[in-house]
Amino acid sequence: MFELKDESMQVKAGILTGLLESLYVLVVAIIMMKMGEVMPTIEGIFGIGMFLILLVFSAGISGVFVFGLPIHLFLQKRVNDAVKVMTTTFLTLMGVFFITMLFAAIYFTQ
């Protein structure tokens, strides 16, 4: 399925995975904001249930994005490649986080 024989392809796969996960988080955040504007406030068990279903669904999707390829590589006995892809993914996510924090700090302090 995925060859990723050389290190540059592993790094590119990790960066792409981190960027896709960041995009997914952005889309879910936008959906949550828009749903808050459109739908009335749902209190009690239904509101909590809807939030938990979205949380579990998002955890599943995020798990596939972040851990899917490394687990696939690990099962092929390519442990070093799996660690490289996962490390690059986490570093990309942290980079996106810090860049977002920088822009937020600049935007909200003006």
C-alpha positions as CSV (number, residue, x, y, z in Angstrom):
1,M,0.0,0.0,0.0
2,F,2.5,2.6,1.1
3,E,6.1,2.1,0.2
4,L,7.8,5.1,1.8
5,K,11.2,3.6,1.4
6,D,13.3,6.7,1.7
7,E,13.4,9.1,4.6
8,S,12.2,12.1,2.6
9,M,9.0,10.3,1.8
10,Q,8.5,9.4,5.4
11,V,8.9,13.0,6.5
12,K,6.6,14.2,3.8
13,A,4.0,11.6,4.9
14,G,4.3,12.8,8.5
15,I,4.0,16.5,7.5
16,L,1.0,15.7,5.3
17,T,-0.7,13.8,8.1
18,G,-0.1,16.6,10.6
19,L,-1.5,19.1,8.2
20,L,-4.6,17.0,7.5
21,E,-5.2,16.5,11.2
22,S,-4.9,20.3,11.7
23,L,-7.4,20.9,8.9
24,Y,-9.8,18.4,10.3
25,V,-9.6,20.1,13.7
26,L,-10.3,23.5,12.1
27,V,-13.3,22.0,10.2
28,V,-14.8,20.5,13.4
29,A,-14.2,23.8,15.2
30,I,-16.0,25.7,12.5
31,I,-18.9,23.2,12.5
32,M,-19.2,23.5,16.3
33,M,-19.3,27.3,16.1
34,K,-21.9,27.4,13.3
35,M,-24.0,24.8,15.0
36,G,-24.0,26.9,18.1
37,E,-25.4,29.8,16.1
38,V,-28.0,27.8,14.1
39,M,-29.4,25.4,16.7
40,P,-31.1,26.3,19.9
41,T,-29.4,25.5,23.1
42,I,-29.9,21.9,23.9
43,E,-29.6,21.2,27.6
44,G,-29.6,18.1,29.6
45,I,-28.8,14.6,28.4
46,F,-29.3,15.3,24.7
47,G,-26.8,18.1,24.6
48,I,-24.2,16.1,26.5
49,G,-24.9,13.0,24.4
50,M,-24.5,15.0,21.1
51,F,-21.2,16.4,22.4
52,L,-19.9,13.0,23.5
53,I,-20.8,11.4,20.1
54,L,-18.9,14.2,18.3
55,L,-16.0,13.7,20.7
56,V,-15.8,10.0,20.1
57,F,-16.2,10.4,16.3
58,S,-13.4,13.0,16.3
59,A,-11.2,10.8,18.4
60,G,-11.6,8.0,15.9
61,I,-10.9,10.1,12.9
62,S,-7.9,11.7,14.6
63,G,-6.6,8.3,15.6
64,V,-6.7,7.1,12.0
65,F,-5.0,10.3,10.8
66,V,-2.2,10.3,13.5
67,F,-1.7,6.6,14.2
68,G,-2.9,4.8,11.0
69,L,0.2,4.9,8.9
70,P,2.6,4.3,11.8
71,I,0.7,1.3,12.9
72,H,0.6,0.0,9.3
73,L,4.4,0.4,9.1
74,F,4.9,-1.2,12.6
75,L,2.9,-4.2,11.5
76,Q,5.2,-4.5,8.5
77,K,8.1,-4.7,11.1
78,R,9.3,-1.2,10.0
79,V,9.6,0.2,13.5
80,N,12.1,3.0,12.6
81,D,10.0,4.2,9.7
82,A,6.9,4.2,11.9
83,V,8.7,6.3,14.6
84,K,9.9,8.7,12.0
85,V,6.4,9.2,10.5
86,M,4.8,9.6,14.0
87,T,7.5,12.0,15.2
88,T,7.1,14.1,12.1
89,T,3.4,14.2,12.6
90,F,3.6,15.3,16.2
91,L,6.2,17.9,15.3
92,T,4.0,19.2,12.6
93,L,1.0,19.4,15.0
94,M,3.1,21.3,17.5
95,G,4.4,23.6,14.8
96,V,0.8,24.4,13.7
97,F,-0.2,24.9,17.4
98,F,2.7,27.4,18.1
99,I,2.1,29.3,14.8
100,T,-1.6,29.5,15.7
101,M,-0.8,30.7,19.2
102,L,1.6,33.3,17.7
103,F,-1.1,34.7,15.4
104,A,-3.7,34.6,18.2
105,A,-1.3,36.6,20.5
106,I,-0.7,39.1,17.8
107,Y,-4.3,39.4,16.8
108,F,-5.8,39.6,20.4
109,T,-3.2,42.1,21.8
110,Q,-4.0,44.8,19.2
